[in-house]
Amino acid sequence: MGRCYNTIDIDAPVDVVWNRLRNFHDMSWAEGVITDVKAVGDKGGLDIGAKRILNDAFHETLVTMDPAHYTFSYSIDDGPGPVAKDAVERYIGTVKLSPSGEGTRVEWSSEFTSAADDEVAEFCNPIYSALLDALKKSFA
């Protein structure tokens, strides 16, 4: 089983960070990384089963949402290269927030099955790192 893991600390309270990133259909905080988000279907961005397409390439579904514990998870159902539906199985990404000092620690991780786990991780880790950097910059 392959894994990705990225983390960042943000100088803002956990409730504030959660409110910025919890809506599955709103990635306006990811300026320069996500250029287009299309909501698919009739589920809202806080509803389990909500679907989105990012940058006309990544097809994702919201799998869990736990506001009490500041976490949500999603599946990648199809995407480019190593995350295409015929290249990876059971791709689940998880975003988890926790208080860290006066601010917030944001952890972005994933687990998946692929014949090329390293290739998937090499593809996804820089994307998650860029997303976390963009999130932090949105609070500057």
N, C-alpha and C positions, 0 to 999 in steps of 0.2 A: 504494500500500500504506500502510495506517495503522499507527501505532506509539504505544505508551504507554511511559513510563519513569519509575520512581520509585526512590529510594534512601534508605537511612538507615544511620547508624553506630550500632552497639550495643556497649556496654562489657562484652563477654563474649567468651571465646575462640571461634574459628570452629567447633571441634568441638562445643562446648556449644550454640551457636545451631543448628547443623545437626541435632543430636539432637532439639531441640525442634520443628523444623518440617518434617523430612523425611518424616514419615508422612502420606501423602495423605489418609488417613481420620481423622486427628486434628488438629483445629483448635481444641483447647481453649485454646490461647494467644491466640486471636482474640476474646477476651471483648468483648462489646458490638458486634461487627461481624458475626460468624458465630454465629447462634443455634441452627442445626440442621445437622448433617452426617449424611447417610444414605449408607452404603456400599451400592453396588449390585453384584450379582454375587458371584462367589466368589474374586476376586483380593484379596490382602492389600494394605495401604496402601503397601507398598514395591515392589509388583510392577507392571511395565509392563502397561498395559491396565486397571489398577484404575479403577473408576468411582465417582463420588460425586455427590450432589445437595446443594447448599448453600442453606440458607434456603428450601427448597422451590421454588427458582427457577433456579439455575444448575446445568446438567448438564455435568459435566467428566470427562475421561479422562486418566489419567497416560500421557504419551507417551514420555518419557525419564527415566532416573534414573541419575545419575553421582556416587556418593558420593565417589569419589577426587577429584573436582573441585568438590564441594559444589554441585551444580546439578541441577535437575529441570525438566521442561517438561510442559505439559498443554494439552489442547484444550478450548475451550468448545464443546460440541455443541449447546446450546440455552440460552436464558436470556430474561430480560425485555427489552423495548424494543429498543435498538439492538444487542444481542447475541443476539437471537432467531435461530433457524436460517435463517429466510428473509431476514434483514437483514444477516448477516455470513457470510463464508466464511473457511475456513482460519485461525481464531483460535487462535494458539498463545501461551500465556503461559510465561514462563521466570523461575525464581527462581535466583539465583546468589549464593553467599557467597564472600567473600575476606577474608583477614587485612587489617586496617587498623590500624596502630599496635599497641596492646595489645588491640584489640577486633576487631570484624567489620563489614565493609561488606556490606549486603544490597541487591541490585539486583532489582527486580521489573519486568519489561518484557513487552511483547507486540507481536505483529505480526498483521495481519489485512487482509482485503479487504472493503470495503463501499462502497456508493454514498454513504455519509455517514461518512467516516473521522473527521471532526472530532467528530461527534455520539457516535461510539463512544468516542473518547478522552476527551471531556468526561464521559461516563458512567463509564468505567472508572478513570481516574486518581484520582478521589477515593476510590474503593473501595480501590485499592492503597495509597494514602497512609494510609488508616485502618487497613488490615491491618498495614502496617509500624509505625505508631504503637502498635498493640496488641501487636505482637511485642516492641517495645522496652520497653513497660510491663510485659510479663510477666517481664522481668529486673530490674525495680526492687525 
